[in-house]
C-alpha cells in the first residue's frame, strides 16, 4: 500500500507514525512545503523570544524518519488527479498513491483591507511567517496587532519581549469575548494592560497606510483614528489551506468535507486536522476543529481506518488551554461566552484579579457541564470524568481537592472557592 500524506504538522506526522506502527510494509511519504522535518508549531514564539532554537523544537531526531521508513519530501503540491490517484509537485513530478491523506493545515485570514500586502504586514502560522517577522520587526519601535485571539496575544508577547510598543485592535468590548465569559475576558484584559499592551476595544481595522507604497507607516481604524506603526500583525484567525484543491471533485465548503470516518466524497482520499470539515453545511452543523489536540486525535483515528479497522472519530470532552503572558488558562467542557438560559454559572475570582474559577452546570439536575481555570492548574482527567459522568455541582465542590495539579508548588485556593460557593448557593435560594 502506497500512502501519501500532504502536510507534516501534528496531524500528518501522527497519522504517519500510527500507520507505521500498524503496517510495517506500507510505503509512507509525507510532503510539506514548510519544513523538511516536523517541529512543534506552538514553540514558534519561543524561538523569536530567544528561549529556544529551532532544532530544539523538533520532537524527533533527524534519523528517526529513515529508521522508521517514513519518506519526507519538501515540496509544494500543485495539483491532484483524483481519478488517476496522482498528485503533481511544483517541479512537475507526478506521484501516485493508493491512499491520500490531506492534512494541509491552515493559513492566516486576510479580509481584503487596503494595504494588507505591504511590507511589514503579516500573519503568524508557519516557520516562514516567523522568518518574515524577524525581518519585518528589525529596528522597529511600534506595532499594531489586529485581533484579540490566541495568535494575537502570542504575537503581542513576542513583540513586547523586544521592547516594541504594541497596540491591539479588538472588535469586542473585552478581550476574546467571542470565547470567554465577560469576567474572564476582563481579567485577561487588565493583565495585558499591566504588561504594557495598549488594548483598543470596539475597534476594527479600516486601512493600512504607507508613505512609499512599500512599507507600513500607520493604520486607520474604523473610527478614523490614526495609529503610527512599522508592523501590522493580522491575527483574526486562520482558514483551511485548500486553495490548490478547489478544481478537484472533492466536496469543499469551509473545509474539506468529511464524514465521521474522516473520509471525503472521493474513495481513498481522507482529510484531517485544520483543513477538515466534519459534516456538510447542507445537512448538519459542520465544524472545522482547529486545535492541536483534535488534529492529533483525528490522525490516530484515521490511521486505524487506513490500516483496515474503520473507526469513527469521537472528540470527547472539549478541552482548550492557553497562556496570556504568565496567566495560564484551561477550559474543559462547555463554557460559552453567553450563558444559556437552562444553565447556571458559579464564578470566583481572587481579590488580586489574576486567578479565577468557573463551573457551569444544568439548572434542572445540577450536573456539571464545564470549567474555566485562570491561573490554576487542574487535572484534565478529573475534570473530564466529572463532566462525562454528569456529577452534581455540589459533589464537585466537595471533591475539588482531587483535581489540583502540583499542589506542592502552587496554592489551590480551595477554601476560598468553596466558601464563595456556599454563599452563592445561599443567595440562589
HELIX and SHEET records of a PDB file:
HELIX    1   1 UNK A   10  UNK A   22  1                                  13    
HELIX    2   2 UNK A   41  UNK A   43  5                                   3    
HELIX    3   3 UNK A   44  UNK A   48  1                                   5    
HELIX    4   4 UNK A   54  UNK A   57  5                                   4    
HELIX    5   5 UNK A   63  UNK A   67  1                                   5    
HELIX    6   6 UNK A  127  UNK A  136  1                                  10    
HELIX    7   7 UNK A  150  UNK A  160  1                                  11    
HELIX    8   8 UNK A  182  UNK A  194  1                                  13    
HELIX    9   9 UNK A  243  UNK A  245  5                                   3    
HELIX   10  10 UNK A  273  UNK A  275  5                                   3    
HELIX   11  11 UNK A  292  UNK A  306  1                                  15    
HELIX   12  12 UNK A  380  UNK A  388  1                                   9    
HELIX   13  13 UNK A  393  UNK A  398  1                                   6    
HELIX   14  14 UNK A  400  UNK A  403  5                                   4    
HELIX   15  15 UNK A  414  UNK A  428  1                                  15    
SHEET    1   A 5 UNK A  70  UNK A  74  0                                        
SHEET    2   A 5 UNK A  27  UNK A  32  1                                        
SHEET    3   A 5 UNK A   2  UNK A   6  1                                        
SHEET    4   A 5 UNK A  99  UNK A 102  1                                        
SHEET    5   A 5 UNK A 269  UNK A 271  1                                        
SHEET    1   B 3 UNK A  77  UNK A  81  0                                        
SHEET    2   B 3 UNK A  86  UNK A  89 -1                                        
SHEET    3   B 3 UNK A  94  UNK A  96 -1                                        
SHEET    1   C 2 UNK A 106  UNK A 108  0                                        
SHEET    2   C 2 UNK A 238  UNK A 240 -1                                        
SHEET    1   D 5 UNK A 121  UNK A 122  0                                        
SHEET    2   D 5 UNK A 231  UNK A 234  1                                        
SHEET    3   D 5 UNK A 142  UNK A 146  1                                        
SHEET    4   D 5 UNK A 165  UNK A 169  1                                        
SHEET    5   D 5 UNK A 198  UNK A 200  1                                        
SHEET    1   E 3 UNK A 205  UNK A 209  0                                        
SHEET    2   E 3 UNK A 218  UNK A 221 -1                                        
SHEET    3   E 3 UNK A 226  UNK A 228 -1                                        
SHEET    1   F 2 UNK A 256  UNK A 258  0                                        
SHEET    2   F 2 UNK A 276  UNK A 278  1                                        
SHEET    1   G 5 UNK A 319  UNK A 324  0                                        
SHEET    2   G 5 UNK A 327  UNK A 333 -1                                        
SHEET    3   G 5 UNK A 368  UNK A 374 -1                                        
SHEET    4   G 5 UNK A 356  UNK A 362 -1                                        
SHEET    5   G 5 UNK A 343  UNK A 349 -1                                        
END                                                                             
